[in-house]
Amino acid sequence: MSPRVLVSRELVFWFHSHDALHEDRASIHVGKGSQDDFNDAKVWLEPEIEVARAGRTLRRQELNRALQIIEQHYAYLREQWHAYRDRAN
């Protein structure tokens, strides 16, 4: 299960269960309107905020807005990621 952790207008932010089980650093996925694992954007939260994959559903300005939202909620998202990862493992 890949839980939604944040919604801002049409942008949906969620953690991917595969990442929690197989990756050491925190990341979040971002989609437009829904969670689409094949077309979503992926953003590393650690060691710093960095686009891992731009995906296909977000235009550049939407991805930039997503990055701003991630920065605004950075502490919350990292806390939630680590709690989710602990439950998944």
N, C-alpha and C positions, 0 to 999 in steps of 0.2 A: 504494500500500500504506500502511496506517495502523497503525504498530507499537504494540503494547502496551509500556508502559514501567514499569508498576507494577500490582500486584494486592494488594488488602487485603481479606481475606474475600470478600464478594460484589462488592465494588467493583472495577471495571476502569478503568484510566487509560491513555489513548492519545493520540497525536498524529494529527491529521487531515492527510492529504497535501495537500488543497486549501488549508488554512490555511498550510502551510509554503511553498507556491508563491505565494500571493496576499495574505498579510497581513504587516505589518511587525512586529507585536508577538507575543510568544510566548503560546500558549494550550494548554490541555489539555482533552480531552473525558473525561467520566466516565459510566460506565454501570453497570448492575446485572447482573452475570453475563455480559454479552456487549457487543460493540461495536455499537451501534445508532445510526447517524448521524442518523436522523430523530427519535429520542426522547431522545437523550443530553443531558446537561448540558455546557455549555462554560464554562470558567473562564479568564479572562485571567491570565497570569503577569506581565505587564508593563503599565504601569509598576508596578503592584502587584496583588496577588491580588484579583480581582473577578469576580463571577458575570456572565458575558455572556448566558447563557441557562440557565434552571433545568431545562429539558427536561421530560419527562413520566414518566420511569421511576423517579426518585428521590423519596422522601418528603422532607419538610423536614429531618428529623433525619438522614437519610442524606446529604443535600447538605451539612449542617453538618459531619458526620463527614468527608466528602470534602474539605471546605475545611481541616479540621484536618490531615488527611494531607498535603495539598498544602503547607501551611505547614511541616510537619515535614520534608518532602523537597524544599523549595523550591530550594535550590542545585543539587541533583542534577537536578531536573526542568528547570530553566533551562539547565543545561549540556547535557543530552540534547536539549532542543529545538533549541538552536543547532547542535549537531552534526548533527541530523537535517535541519534546514533547509539547512545547507551541502551535505549530500549530495543533497538534493532539487533544488536549484537548479543 
